[in-house]
């Protein structure tokens, strides 16, 4: 453990920049610093930051950078959007973690991400058996084409990780527990968290709203 408190971690993460031109199709929202700090603090308490960390769908880099701030020394952020990866690099530099995270462009599927980065030039290499921890805030599935996106992220985490932490929409506990059980995994921790969202897309009718999110830690056998 690093000794950094959850509150101190959240304060550091508040300096990270949000998307300037977010994509509604990719459901690009800033992961709230409070949720990221809570999730990563729990991972630190569980000794889940000692091996490689992979942030699937890293977006602004919030979870990957939080892990680096909390002491993880092998962190990779993966995102489909090149602009998001550039923003994540800039955010890492804001908190003096530019050298702590490798950023990789790629889709999040079990087929495309066995995440043995051999031959890609990514360092450090992450390979099977390394005790990988996956962190992820997948799309909630609000947009057409993203339905069940969180399932794909869970499938990818299952193919890659010893432990995963994922953020889901409210009401997902039965689905997540059932999926984990079917795949030989166990949900060991779950907590609810407020997910504030400011108006950013045309279909948003209010200046701000607050969603209820659920966060799960799964151990994969």
N, CA, C and O of each residue as an XYZ file, in Angstrom:
884
protein
N       0.820     -1.202      0.000
C       0.000      0.000      0.000
C       0.859      1.260      0.000
O       1.940      1.287      0.588
N       0.370      2.290     -0.658
C       1.154      3.509     -0.806
C       0.997      4.474      0.352
O       1.834      5.360      0.528
N      -0.044      4.328      1.138
C      -0.304      5.281      2.197
C      -1.104      6.484      1.726
O      -1.513      7.296      2.555
N      -1.345      6.631      0.425
C      -2.143      7.745     -0.094
C      -3.615      7.475      0.215
O      -4.141      6.410     -0.109
N      -4.262      8.432      0.833
C      -5.662      8.244      1.199
C      -6.557      8.344     -0.033
O      -6.174      8.907     -1.058
N      -7.739      7.792      0.094
C      -8.717      7.867     -0.989
C      -9.056      9.309     -1.307
O      -9.177      9.672     -2.477
N      -9.210     10.139     -0.280
C      -9.555     11.540     -0.494
C      -8.428     12.273     -1.210
O      -8.675     13.068     -2.117
N      -7.183     12.003     -0.799
C      -6.039     12.662     -1.445
C      -5.932     12.238     -2.902
O      -5.618     13.057     -3.766
N      -6.189     10.970     -3.181
C      -6.151     10.484     -4.550
C      -7.217     11.165     -5.397
O      -6.945     11.572     -6.527
N      -8.434     11.294     -4.859
C      -9.514     11.956     -5.593
C      -9.152     13.405     -5.905
O      -9.450     13.895     -6.994
N      -8.515     14.093     -4.962
C      -8.125     15.489     -5.197
C      -7.120     15.597     -6.345
O      -7.216     16.501     -7.174
N      -6.164     14.679     -6.391
C      -5.193     14.706     -7.482
C      -5.871     14.456     -8.828
O      -5.510     15.068     -9.833
N      -6.846     13.561     -8.841
C      -7.516     13.208    -10.087
C      -8.436     14.321    -10.599
O      -8.785     14.340    -11.780
N      -8.825     15.236     -9.726
C      -9.707     16.329    -10.138
C      -9.046     17.253    -11.150
O      -9.738     18.022    -11.818
N      -7.726     17.196    -11.280
C      -7.027     18.058    -12.238
C      -7.046     17.506    -13.659
O      -6.638     18.201    -14.590
N      -7.507     16.278    -13.846
C      -7.501     15.682    -15.172
C      -8.567     16.321    -16.054
O      -9.671     16.624    -15.601
N      -8.214     16.520    -17.320
C      -9.123     17.183    -18.261
C     -10.165     16.222    -18.811
O      -9.900     15.032    -18.984
N     -11.340     16.745    -19.079
C     -12.426     15.999    -19.698
C     -12.286     16.083    -21.221
O     -11.476     16.858    -21.729
N     -13.066     15.295    -21.937
C     -13.135     15.383    -23.391
C     -13.614     16.767    -23.817
O     -14.542     17.311    -23.218
N     -12.997     17.335    -24.834
C     -13.494     18.601    -25.378
C     -14.551     18.371    -26.449
O     -15.421     19.219    -26.649
N     -14.488     17.248    -27.135
C     -15.458     16.916    -28.181
C     -15.825     15.438    -28.063
O     -15.448     14.636    -28.918
N     -16.555     15.077    -27.013
C     -16.826     13.665    -26.747
C     -17.721     13.034    -27.812
O     -18.556     13.706    -28.417
N     -17.532     11.747    -28.026
C     -18.322     11.007    -29.003
C     -19.512     10.347    -28.314
O     -19.325      9.547    -27.397
N     -20.742     10.672    -28.745
C     -21.889      9.978    -28.155
C     -21.910      8.507    -28.524
O     -22.364      7.684    -27.729
N     -21.430      8.154    -29.709
C     -21.429      6.749    -30.125
C     -20.537      5.900    -29.227
O     -20.829      4.731    -28.974
N     -19.449      6.497    -28.749
C     -18.528      5.777    -27.866
C     -18.859      5.984    -26.387
O     -18.171      5.471    -25.505
N     -19.939      6.756    -26.132
C     -20.351      7.060    -24.758
C     -19.163      7.574    -23.946
O     -18.830      7.032    -22.892
N     -18.539      8.621    -24.453
C     -17.349      9.159    -23.803
C     -17.737     10.133    -22.691
O     -18.118     11.276    -22.945
N     -17.629      9.653    -21.467
C     -17.871     10.445    -20.279
C     -16.639     10.370    -19.387
O     -15.921      9.371    -19.388
N     -16.405     11.420    -18.635
C     -15.319     11.424    -17.666
C     -15.694     10.550    -16.481
O     -16.713     10.785    -15.832
N     -14.879      9.546    -16.197
C     -15.094      8.767    -14.983
C     -14.898      9.690    -13.785
O     -13.833     10.296    -13.664
N     -15.877      9.822    -12.901
C     -15.744     10.752    -11.774
C     -14.531     10.424    -10.911
O     -14.304      9.258    -10.587
N     -13.747     11.437    -10.532
C     -12.576     11.189     -9.689
C     -12.896     10.433     -8.402
O     -12.099      9.606     -7.959
N     -14.054     10.707     -7.797
C     -14.411     10.023     -6.558
C     -14.579      8.524     -6.772
O     -14.144      7.725     -5.944
N     -15.218      8.136     -7.896
C     -15.382      6.714     -8.175
C     -14.031      6.083     -8.465
O     -13.729      5.002     -7.960
N     -13.212      6.754     -9.279
C     -11.894      6.215     -9.606
C     -11.052      6.037     -8.352
O     -10.377      5.021     -8.189
N     -11.094      7.030     -7.464
C     -10.313      6.946     -6.232
C     -10.809      5.812     -5.340
O     -10.003      5.083     -4.761
N     -12.134      5.655     -5.224
C     -12.704      4.572     -4.417
C     -12.291      3.213     -4.975
O     -11.844      2.334     -4.238
N     -12.449      3.057     -6.276
C     -12.115      1.786     -6.924
C     -10.631      1.440     -6.750
O     -10.288      0.318     -6.377
N      -9.769      2.402     -7.021
C      -8.324      2.134     -6.961
C      -7.853      1.980     -5.518
O      -6.948      1.192     -5.244
N      -8.453      2.720     -4.600
C      -8.100      2.544     -3.186
C      -8.443      1.136     -2.723
O      -7.665      0.511     -2.003
N      -9.613      0.631     -3.136
C      -9.979     -0.752     -2.815
C      -8.982     -1.720     -3.425
O      -8.559     -2.670     -2.766
N      -8.596     -1.491     -4.690
C      -7.618     -2.360     -5.336
C      -6.289     -2.353     -4.582
O      -5.632     -3.387     -4.464
N      -5.902     -1.193     -4.078
C      -4.675     -1.092     -3.288
C      -4.798     -1.900     -1.997
O      -3.879     -2.633     -1.633
N      -5.925     -1.767     -1.309
C      -6.142     -2.519     -0.071
C      -6.121     -4.028     -0.304
O      -5.704     -4.791      0.567
N      -6.576     -4.456     -1.492
C      -6.631     -5.878     -1.825
C      -5.320     -6.385     -2.444
O      -5.237     -7.539     -2.864
N      -4.311     -5.532     -2.499
C      -3.006     -5.869     -3.094
C      -3.141     -6.212     -4.575
O      -2.383     -7.028     -5.101
N      -4.110     -5.587     -5.246
C      -4.346     -5.857     -6.666
C      -3.563     -4.914     -7.581
O      -3.689     -4.999     -8.802
N      -2.767     -4.030     -7.014
C      -1.962     -3.113     -7.830
C      -0.511     -3.574     -7.927
O       0.329     -2.869     -8.487
N      -0.219     -4.734     -7.394
C       1.170     -5.182     -7.361
C       1.638     -5.774     -8.687
O       2.833     -5.759     -8.979
N       0.713     -6.293     -9.490
C       1.048     -6.816    -10.811
C       0.675     -5.821    -11.887
O       0.389     -4.662    -11.587
N       0.674     -6.257    -13.139
C       0.303     -5.368    -14.254
C      -1.158     -4.921    -14.156
O      -2.034     -5.686    -13.751
N      -1.393     -3.674    -14.536
C      -2.735     -3.089    -14.543
C      -3.099     -2.755    -15.978
O      -2.304     -2.141    -16.690
N      -4.285     -3.148    -16.411
C      -4.778     -2.816    -17.744
C      -6.112     -2.104    -17.602
O      -7.055     -2.637    -17.015
N      -6.183     -0.891    -18.146
C      -7.418     -0.105    -18.171
C      -8.040     -0.265    -19.549
O      -7.534      0.280    -20.531
N      -9.139     -1.012    -19.624
C      -9.812     -1.273    -20.889
C     -10.803     -0.156    -21.196
O     -11.664      0.158    -20.374
N     -10.680      0.451    -22.395
C     -11.511      1.588    -22.735
C     -11.129      2.774    -21.875
O     -11.973      3.351    -21.190
N      -9.855      3.138    -21.911
C      -9.279      4.055    -20.917
C      -9.786      5.485    -21.015
O      -9.701      6.219    -20.030
N     -10.314      5.917    -22.170
C     -10.886      7.259    -22.268
C      -9.895      8.338    -21.884
O      -8.812      8.426    -22.462
N     -10.260      9.158    -20.913
C      -9.393     10.242    -20.455
C      -8.185      9.746    -19.675
O      -7.295     10.528    -19.342
N      -8.153      8.445    -19.383
C      -7.042      7.869    -18.624
C      -7.260      7.846    -17.128
O      -6.340      7.527    -16.375
N      -8.463      8.179    -16.681
C      -8.727      8.350    -15.255
C      -8.316      7.136    -14.419
O      -7.603      7.292    -13.428
N      -8.747      5.941    -14.793
C      -8.466      4.763    -13.973
C      -7.002      4.350    -14.055
O      -6.399      3.991    -13.044
N      -6.430      4.399    -15.253
C      -5.019      4.041    -15.407
C      -4.135      4.988    -14.615
O      -3.209      4.552    -13.931
N      -4.415      6.274    -14.704
C      -3.614      7.267    -13.998
C      -3.807      7.140    -12.488
O      -2.856      7.292    -11.722
N      -5.032      6.863    -12.067
C      -5.272      6.643    -10.642
C      -4.439      5.484    -10.122
O      -3.868      5.562     -9.033
N      -4.367      4.404    -10.899
C      -3.560      3.257    -10.489
C      -2.084      3.631    -10.393
O      -1.395      3.224     -9.458
N      -1.602      4.408    -11.362
C      -0.202      4.840    -11.333
C       0.060      5.732    -10.125
O       1.099      5.602     -9.477
N      -0.864      6.635     -9.815
C      -0.702      7.492     -8.647
C      -0.700      6.690     -7.355
O      -0.045      7.065     -6.382
N      -1.439      5.583     -7.350
C      -1.536      4.749     -6.153
C      -0.359      3.788     -6.008
O      -0.286      3.034     -5.038
N       0.561      3.813     -6.974
C       1.780      3.032     -6.809
C       1.981      1.892     -7.776
O       3.027      1.245     -7.734
N       1.019      1.612     -8.655
C       1.222      0.549     -9.645
C       2.356      0.947    -10.585
O       2.414      2.088    -11.041
N       3.249      0.015    -10.872
C       4.400      0.379    -11.714
C       4.353     -0.215    -13.104
O       5.261      0.021    -13.900
N       3.313     -0.987    -13.422
C       3.124     -1.495    -14.785
C       1.668     -1.272    -15.162
O       0.790     -2.033    -14.756
N       1.417     -0.225    -15.943
C       0.047      0.164    -16.280
C      -0.057      0.367    -17.783
O       0.799      1.007    -18.395
N      -1.115     -0.183    -18.372
C      -1.403     -0.006    -19.795
C      -2.842      0.466    -19.934
O      -3.750     -0.122    -19.345
N      -3.056      1.528    -20.711
C      -4.393      1.992    -21.039
C      -4.698      1.681    -22.495
O      -3.887      1.968    -23.376
N      -5.857      1.099    -22.750
C      -6.252      0.687    -24.099
C      -7.525      1.405    -24.489
O      -8.501      1.400    -23.739
N      -7.521      2.031    -25.676
C      -8.728      2.695    -26.156
C      -8.749      2.660    -27.673
O      -7.703      2.647    -28.322
N      -9.956      2.645    -28.233
C     -10.132      2.640    -29.681
C      -9.823      3.997    -30.296
O      -9.367      4.078    -31.437
N     -10.073      5.070    -29.536
C     -10.033      6.435    -30.060
C      -8.641      7.048    -29.884
O      -8.165      7.213    -28.760
N      -7.999      7.381    -30.997
C      -6.657      7.960    -30.948
C      -6.650      9.296    -30.188
O      -5.715      9.576    -29.437
N      -7.694     10.122    -30.384
C      -7.758     11.410    -29.693
C      -7.876     11.220    -28.182
O      -7.290     11.976    -27.407
N      -8.630     10.213    -27.773
C      -8.744      9.927    -26.341
C      -7.393      9.528    -25.759
O      -7.053      9.923    -24.644
N      -6.631      8.752    -26.505
C      -5.310      8.349    -26.020
C      -4.380      9.551    -25.881
O      -3.581      9.618    -24.947
N      -4.484     10.495    -26.811
C      -3.661     11.701    -26.703
C      -4.057     12.505    -25.473
O      -3.192     13.009    -24.757
N      -5.357     12.628    -25.221
C      -5.828     13.310    -24.023
C      -5.331     12.592    -22.771
O      -4.910     13.236    -21.809
N      -5.378     11.267    -22.782
C      -4.907     10.504    -21.628
C      -3.420     10.758    -21.371
O      -3.000     10.889    -20.221
N      -2.629     10.826    -22.437
C      -1.201     11.129    -22.273
C      -1.016     12.505    -21.626
O      -0.202     12.673    -20.719
N      -1.782     13.477    -22.106
C      -1.692     14.821    -21.544
C      -2.114     14.825    -20.074
O      -1.507     15.514    -19.254
N      -3.148     14.061    -19.743
C      -3.599     13.990    -18.360
C      -2.550     13.345    -17.463
O      -2.341     13.782    -16.331
N      -1.894     12.309    -17.968
C      -0.839     11.674    -17.180
C       0.287     12.655    -16.887
O       0.857     12.656    -15.796
N       0.599     13.489    -17.872
C       1.646     14.492    -17.678
C       1.224     15.540    -16.650
O       2.070     16.070    -15.930
N      -0.073     15.845    -16.573
C      -0.565     16.840    -15.616
C      -0.217     16.467    -14.179
O       0.026     17.339    -13.345
N      -0.195     15.157    -13.894
C       0.066     14.705    -12.519
C       1.405     13.984    -12.419
O       1.628     13.178    -11.515
N       2.296     14.290    -13.370
C       3.658     13.775    -13.349
C       3.699     12.242    -13.416
O       4.496     11.601    -12.730
N       2.827     11.670    -14.253
C       2.840     10.218    -14.438
C       2.974      9.863    -15.924
O       2.534      8.796    -16.353
N       3.579     10.755    -16.701
C       3.699     10.530    -18.143
C       4.476      9.259    -18.459
O       4.174      8.581    -19.441
N       5.465      8.928    -17.647
C       6.290      7.747    -17.915
C       5.733      6.484    -17.275
O       6.291      5.401    -17.452
N       4.635      6.616    -16.532
C       4.149      5.488    -15.739
C       3.123      4.634    -16.457
O       2.840      3.516    -16.025
N       2.554      5.146    -17.558
C       1.483      4.428    -18.250
C       1.813      4.327    -19.732
O       2.218      5.314    -20.346
N       1.643      3.141    -20.310
C       1.731      2.946    -21.754
C       0.321      2.979    -22.321
O      -0.600      2.385    -21.760
N       0.159      3.689    -23.458
C      -1.160      3.857    -24.074
C      -1.186      3.129    -25.405
O      -0.308      3.316    -26.248
N      -2.201      2.296    -25.585
C      -2.291      1.425    -26.761
C      -3.635      1.617    -27.433
O      -4.670      1.591    -26.767
N      -3.634      1.809    -28.747
C      -4.879      1.912    -29.500
C      -5.337      0.516    -29.883
O      -4.569     -0.257    -30.455
N      -6.588      0.188    -29.572
C      -7.106     -1.129    -29.917
C      -8.539     -1.284    -29.465
O      -9.012     -0.549    -28.598
N      -9.228     -2.243    -30.054
C     -10.590     -2.565    -29.660
C     -10.569     -3.499    -28.458
O      -9.611     -4.241    -28.243
N     -11.641     -3.448    -27.686
C     -11.720     -4.268    -26.485
C     -12.595     -5.479    -26.766
O     -13.811     -5.438    -26.574
N     -11.967     -6.553    -27.220
C     -12.627     -7.843    -27.381
C     -11.630     -8.921    -26.993
O     -10.421     -8.704    -27.087
N     -12.114    -10.077    -26.559
C     -11.174    -11.153    -26.221
C     -10.302    -11.557    -27.408
O      -9.149    -11.950    -27.230
N     -10.860    -11.458    -28.630
C     -10.108    -11.865    -29.812
C      -8.982    -10.890    -30.137
O      -7.904    -11.297    -30.568
N      -9.239     -9.602    -29.929
C      -8.240     -8.605    -30.307
C      -7.265     -8.302    -29.181
O      -6.197     -7.738    -29.415
N      -7.630     -8.676    -27.958
C      -6.773     -8.338    -26.827
C      -6.465     -9.545    -25.948
O      -6.950     -9.619    -24.819
N      -5.669    -10.491    -26.442
C      -5.115    -11.450    -25.491
C      -4.138    -10.732    -24.567
O      -3.774    -11.232    -23.502
N      -3.718     -9.523    -25.016
C      -2.833     -8.627    -24.291
C      -1.536     -9.292    -23.862
O      -1.063     -9.102    -22.742
N      -0.984    -10.056    -24.750
C       0.431    -10.347    -24.656
C       1.064     -9.432    -25.687
O       1.078     -9.755    -26.875
N       1.583     -8.303    -25.254
C       2.005     -7.260    -26.166
C       3.355     -7.558    -26.804
O       4.129     -6.637    -27.063
N       3.645     -8.807    -27.059
C       4.911     -9.167    -27.670
C       5.003     -8.553    -29.059
O       4.085     -8.685    -29.868
N       6.108     -7.889    -29.325
C       6.363     -7.385    -30.657
C       5.657     -6.102    -31.002
O       5.753     -5.641    -32.139
N       4.937     -5.494    -30.047
C       4.224     -4.259    -30.346
C       5.021     -3.026    -29.969
O       4.644     -1.907    -30.318
N       6.100     -3.219    -29.274
C       6.881     -2.080    -28.819
C       6.407     -1.517    -27.506
O       6.972     -0.546    -27.002
N       5.355     -2.125    -26.933
C       4.844     -1.665    -25.652
C       5.700     -2.234    -24.538
O       5.976     -3.433    -24.499
N       6.110     -1.375    -23.649
C       6.862     -1.828    -22.491
C       6.207     -1.230    -21.250
O       5.828     -0.059    -21.276
N       6.061     -1.979    -20.180
C       6.511     -3.350    -20.019
C       5.582     -4.359    -20.695
O       4.402     -4.074    -20.899
N       6.097     -5.511    -21.037
C       5.269     -6.549    -21.642
C       4.350     -7.144    -20.588
O       4.734     -7.324    -19.432
N       3.137     -7.442    -21.008
C       2.165     -8.085    -20.135
C       1.775     -9.397    -20.786
O       1.278     -9.420    -21.912
N       1.999    -10.477    -20.082
C       1.786    -11.794    -20.650
C       0.947    -12.640    -19.709
O       0.746    -12.297    -18.544
N       0.459    -13.761    -20.244
C      -0.316    -14.695    -19.440
C       0.485    -15.101    -18.208
O       1.696    -15.310    -18.272
N      -0.226    -15.206    -17.081
C       0.432    -15.649    -15.870
C       1.020    -14.517    -15.047
O       1.584    -14.758    -13.980
N       0.896    -13.276    -15.529
C       1.469    -12.146    -14.807
C       0.560    -11.638    -13.680
O       0.937    -10.700    -12.977
N      -0.613    -12.224    -13.491
C      -1.513    -11.753    -12.449
C      -2.085    -10.390    -12.753
O      -2.049     -9.490    -11.914
N      -2.613    -10.238    -13.954
C      -3.117     -8.943    -14.421
C      -4.378     -8.540    -13.659
O      -5.240     -9.371    -13.375
N      -4.467     -7.262    -13.338
C      -5.698     -6.662    -12.825
C      -6.260     -5.737    -13.889
O      -5.562     -4.848    -14.376
N      -7.514     -5.944    -14.249
C      -8.200     -5.088    -15.219
C      -9.064     -4.081    -14.480
O      -9.782     -4.425    -13.541
N      -8.981     -2.831    -14.920
C      -9.868     -1.763    -14.460
C     -10.648     -1.271    -15.669
O     -10.083     -1.154    -16.757
N     -11.932     -0.982    -15.501
C     -12.687     -0.555    -16.676
C     -13.975      0.146    -16.305
O     -14.681     -0.244    -15.374
N     -14.259      1.200    -17.066
C     -15.561      1.859    -17.033
C     -16.166      1.711    -18.424
O     -16.075      2.636    -19.232
N     -16.782      0.569    -18.720
C     -17.296      0.332    -20.078
C     -18.534      1.165    -20.363
O     -19.162      1.688    -19.442
N     -18.890      1.291    -21.657
C     -20.156      1.962    -21.996
C     -21.322      1.302    -21.273
O     -21.368      0.081    -21.125
N     -22.261      2.129    -20.826
C     -23.430      1.603    -20.125
C     -24.460      1.028    -21.085
O     -25.439      0.422    -20.648
N     -24.254      1.210    -22.392
C     -25.179      0.648    -23.371
C     -26.353      1.543    -23.680
O     -27.395      1.071    -24.137
N     -26.195      2.851    -23.431
C     -27.304      3.776    -23.664
C     -27.497      4.079    -25.142
O     -28.592      4.462    -25.554
N     -26.443      3.914    -25.954
C     -26.520      4.254    -27.367
C     -26.702      3.004    -28.228
O     -26.200      1.927    -27.906
N     -27.429      3.175    -29.324
C     -27.624      2.078    -30.261
C     -26.261      1.591    -30.748
O     -25.402      2.393    -31.113
N     -26.074      0.300    -30.750
C     -24.794     -0.273    -31.142
C     -23.915     -0.604    -29.959
O     -22.941     -1.344    -30.092
N     -24.255     -0.055    -28.790
C     -23.472     -0.319    -27.583
C     -24.177     -1.255    -26.617
O     -23.677     -1.512    -25.522
N     -25.339     -1.770    -27.015
C     -26.064     -2.666    -26.116
C     -25.177     -3.863    -25.777
O     -24.549     -4.465    -26.648
N     -25.147     -4.183    -24.507
C     -24.362     -5.311    -23.998
C     -22.858     -5.071    -24.135
O     -22.073     -6.019    -24.088
N     -22.455     -3.815    -24.303
C     -21.018     -3.528    -24.379
C     -20.317     -3.937    -23.096
O     -19.168     -4.377    -23.129
N     -21.005     -3.794    -21.953
C     -20.349     -4.167    -20.701
C     -20.062     -5.667    -20.654
O     -19.109     -6.098    -20.004
N     -20.881     -6.459    -21.338
C     -20.617     -7.896    -21.391
C     -19.319     -8.178    -22.147
O     -18.527     -9.022    -21.730
N     -19.102     -7.469    -23.262
C     -17.863     -7.644    -24.025
C     -16.657     -7.286    -23.179
O     -15.632     -7.966    -23.233
N     -16.774     -6.221    -22.399
C     -15.664     -5.826    -21.531
C     -15.415     -6.892    -20.464
O     -14.264     -7.185    -20.142
N     -16.480     -7.472    -19.916
C     -16.308     -8.542    -18.939
C     -15.677     -9.773    -19.580
O     -14.822    -10.422    -18.978
N     -16.098    -10.092    -20.791
C     -15.503    -11.232    -21.496
C     -14.008    -11.021    -21.717
O     -13.213    -11.950    -21.576
N     -13.637     -9.798    -22.061
C     -12.232     -9.485    -22.274
C     -11.459     -9.552    -20.963
O     -10.347    -10.077    -20.914
N     -12.054     -9.021    -19.906
C     -11.414     -9.109    -18.591
C     -11.226    -10.563    -18.191
O     -10.181    -10.941    -17.661
N     -12.242    -11.375    -18.447
C     -12.138    -12.809    -18.105
C     -10.992    -13.468    -18.847
O     -10.313    -14.328    -18.286
N     -10.757    -13.081    -20.106
C      -9.711    -13.710    -20.902
C      -8.316    -13.256    -20.500
O      -7.321    -13.881    -20.870
N      -8.246    -12.176    -19.749
C      -6.968    -11.521    -19.496
C      -6.544    -11.499    -18.041
O      -5.359    -11.624    -17.733
N      -7.515    -11.340    -17.138
C      -7.202    -10.916    -15.778
C      -7.327    -12.026    -14.746
O      -8.050    -13.006    -14.925
N      -6.595    -11.830    -13.665
C      -6.812    -12.611    -12.453
C      -7.901    -11.953    -11.611
O      -8.668    -12.624    -10.922
N      -7.949    -10.620    -11.684
C      -8.931     -9.823    -10.944
C      -9.386     -8.687    -11.845
O      -8.585     -8.137    -12.601
N     -10.661     -8.330    -11.774
C     -11.131     -7.173    -12.538
C     -12.037     -6.306    -11.684
O     -12.730     -6.782    -10.784
N     -12.009     -5.024    -11.996
C     -12.899     -4.033    -11.399
C     -13.619     -3.344    -12.545
O     -12.974     -2.786    -13.433
N     -14.951     -3.373    -12.541
C     -15.711     -2.740    -13.617
C     -16.854     -1.915    -13.044
O     -17.435     -2.248    -12.011
N     -17.162     -0.812    -13.758
C     -18.236      0.098    -13.369
C     -19.419     -0.132    -14.305
O     -19.257     -0.156    -15.525
N     -20.610     -0.301    -13.729
C     -21.800     -0.619    -14.517
C     -22.959      0.274    -14.108
O     -22.923      0.933    -13.069
N     -23.979      0.283    -14.940
C     -25.200      1.008    -14.633
C     -25.920      0.340    -13.469
O     -25.722     -0.843    -13.190
N     -26.762      1.126    -12.796
C     -27.546      0.593    -11.688
C     -28.411     -0.580    -12.161
O     -28.951     -0.560    -13.267
N     -28.532     -1.588    -11.318
C     -29.338     -2.753    -11.646
C     -28.580     -3.851    -12.345
O     -29.190     -4.771    -12.890
N     -27.245     -3.776    -12.342
C     -26.428     -4.749    -13.077
C     -25.936     -5.910    -12.214
O     -25.300     -6.832    -12.724
N     -26.222     -5.874    -10.923
C     -25.597     -6.860    -10.034
C     -25.964     -8.299    -10.405
O     -25.095     -9.170    -10.443
N     -27.239     -8.549    -10.677
C     -27.652     -9.918    -11.017
C     -26.929    -10.406    -12.274
O     -26.459    -11.542    -12.328
N     -26.846     -9.528    -13.288
C     -26.153     -9.894    -14.527
C     -24.676    -10.157    -14.272
O     -24.145    -11.169    -14.731
N     -24.006     -9.273    -13.553
C     -22.563     -9.420    -13.327
C     -22.267    -10.674    -12.516
O     -21.338    -11.415    -12.837
N     -23.048    -10.917    -11.469
C     -22.823    -12.110    -10.653
C     -23.083    -13.385    -11.446
O     -22.351    -14.365    -11.305
N     -24.127    -13.377    -12.283
C     -24.435    -14.545    -13.098
C     -23.339    -14.801    -14.132
O     -22.918    -15.941    -14.324
N     -22.878    -13.741    -14.796
C     -21.823    -13.888    -15.779
C     -20.558    -14.426    -15.125
O     -19.935    -15.354    -15.640
N     -20.180    -13.846    -13.995
C     -18.972    -14.292    -13.299
C     -19.078    -15.766    -12.910
O     -18.134    -16.531    -13.105
N     -20.221    -16.162    -12.363
C     -20.394    -17.555    -11.937
C     -20.301    -18.509    -13.119
O     -19.702    -19.578    -13.009
N     -20.892    -18.127    -14.251
C     -20.847    -18.981    -15.442
C     -19.424    -19.142    -15.968
O     -19.103    -20.148    -16.601
N     -18.572    -18.150    -15.704
C     -17.210    -18.163    -16.225
C     -16.180    -18.562    -15.169
O     -14.978    -18.382    -15.363
N     -16.659    -19.100    -14.059
C     -15.740    -19.549    -13.017
C     -15.203    -18.442    -12.144
O     -14.202    -18.632    -11.453
N     -15.854    -17.276    -12.161
C     -15.410    -16.154    -11.348
C     -16.316    -15.928    -10.156
O     -17.394    -16.514    -10.059
N     -15.868    -15.071     -9.249
C     -16.623    -14.757     -8.045
C     -16.600    -13.258     -7.795
O     -15.530    -12.649     -7.760
N     -17.776    -12.658     -7.622
C     -17.845    -11.263     -7.213
C     -17.540    -11.200     -5.724
O     -18.291    -11.736     -4.909
N     -16.443    -10.549     -5.371
C     -16.029    -10.479     -3.971
C     -16.411     -9.164     -3.303
O     -16.588     -9.118     -2.086
N     -16.539     -8.098     -4.084
C     -16.896     -6.793     -3.541
C     -17.832     -6.099     -4.524
O     -17.694     -6.242     -5.739
N     -18.779     -5.351     -3.984
C     -19.680     -4.544     -4.814
C     -20.067     -3.308     -4.017
O     -20.328     -3.388     -2.817
N     -20.102     -2.162     -4.694
C     -20.567     -0.955     -4.029
C     -21.239     -0.037     -5.034
O     -20.941     -0.069     -6.228
N     -22.143      0.776     -4.533
C     -22.837      1.760     -5.360
C     -22.103      3.089     -5.289
O     -21.450      3.398     -4.293
N     -22.216      3.867     -6.348
C     -21.538      5.160     -6.394
C     -22.331      6.122     -7.257
O     -22.956      5.720     -8.239
N     -22.304      7.388     -6.889
C     -22.952      8.424     -7.688
C     -22.085      8.757     -8.888
O     -20.870      8.915     -8.765
N     -22.725      8.866    -10.064
C     -22.006      9.143    -11.311
C     -22.603     10.414    -11.913
O     -23.527     10.342    -12.723
N     -22.075     11.588    -11.518
C     -22.625     12.848    -12.057
C     -22.237     13.060    -13.509
O     -21.110     12.769    -13.909
N     -23.176     13.568    -14.294
C     -22.943     13.835    -15.718
C     -23.474     15.227    -16.048
O     -24.644     15.527    -15.813
N     -22.605     16.067    -16.595
C     -23.042     17.381    -17.087
C     -23.568     17.228    -18.513
O     -23.206     16.288    -19.220
N     -24.425     18.160    -18.926
C     -24.980     18.117    -20.280
C     -23.860     18.256    -21.302
O     -23.081     19.209    -21.258
N     -23.786     17.281    -22.237
C     -22.741     17.333    -23.259
C     -23.209     16.916    -24.634
O     -22.543     17.214    -25.625
N     -24.336     16.238    -24.720
C     -24.855     15.795    -26.007
C     -26.244     16.384    -26.236
O     -26.927     16.765    -25.285
N     -26.656     16.456    -27.497
C     -27.934     17.070    -27.837
C     -29.115     16.366    -27.187
O     -30.131     16.996    -26.894
N     -28.988     15.073    -26.962
C     -30.120     14.341    -26.402
C     -30.233     14.527    -24.886
O     -31.206     14.069    -24.287
N     -29.268     15.183    -24.262
C     -29.373     15.488    -22.839
C     -30.333     16.666    -22.647
O     -30.168     17.711    -23.276
N     -31.308     16.498    -21.801
C     -32.339     17.512    -21.624
C     -32.125     18.365    -20.383
O     -32.800     19.380    -20.214
N     -31.198     17.976    -19.508
C     -30.952     18.724    -18.281
C     -29.497     19.176    -18.237
O     -28.629     18.567    -18.862
N     -29.237     20.255    -17.492
C     -27.877     20.784    -17.381
C     -26.949     19.778    -16.730
O     -25.767     19.701    -17.065
N     -27.481     19.020    -15.812
C     -26.697     17.978    -15.162
C     -27.646     16.943    -14.597
O     -28.811     17.224    -14.318
N     -27.130     15.758    -14.436
C     -27.911     14.684    -13.829
C     -26.956     13.783    -13.074
O     -25.739     13.892    -13.218
N     -27.503     12.909    -12.282
C     -26.667     11.994    -11.508
C     -27.193     10.575    -11.667
O     -28.310     10.260    -11.255
N     -26.382      9.737    -12.262
C     -26.728      8.335    -12.409
C     -26.248      7.554    -11.193
O     -25.308      7.955    -10.507
N     -26.905      6.446    -10.945
C     -26.434      5.527     -9.915
C     -25.627      4.437    -10.610
O     -26.131      3.752    -11.500
N     -24.395      4.284    -10.205
C     -23.520      3.269    -10.792
C     -23.222      2.186     -9.766
O     -23.383      2.387     -8.562
N     -22.787      1.042    -10.264
C     -22.395     -0.071     -9.411
C     -21.007     -0.544     -9.831
O     -20.720     -0.683    -11.020
N     -20.158     -0.788     -8.850
C     -18.780     -1.198     -9.104
C     -18.584     -2.600     -8.529
O     -19.012     -2.894     -7.413
N     -17.925     -3.464     -9.317
C     -17.754     -4.853     -8.897
C     -16.278     -5.267     -8.984
O     -15.579     -4.926     -9.939
N     -15.834     -5.988     -7.996
C     -14.532     -6.663     -8.042
C     -14.800     -8.153     -8.255
O     -15.565     -8.764     -7.509
N     -14.176     -8.724     -9.264
C     -14.358    -10.138     -9.590
C     -13.003    -10.836     -9.567
O     -12.044    -10.354    -10.170
N     -12.925    -11.950     -8.884
C     -11.761    -12.833     -8.961
C     -12.060    -13.918     -9.974
O     -13.086    -14.594     -9.892
N     -11.153    -14.083    -10.936
C     -11.319    -15.065    -12.008
C     -10.406    -16.259    -11.743
O      -9.215    -16.101    -11.473
N     -10.981    -17.445    -11.826
C     -10.175    -18.641    -11.571
C      -9.425    -19.075    -12.816
O      -8.696    -20.066    -12.783
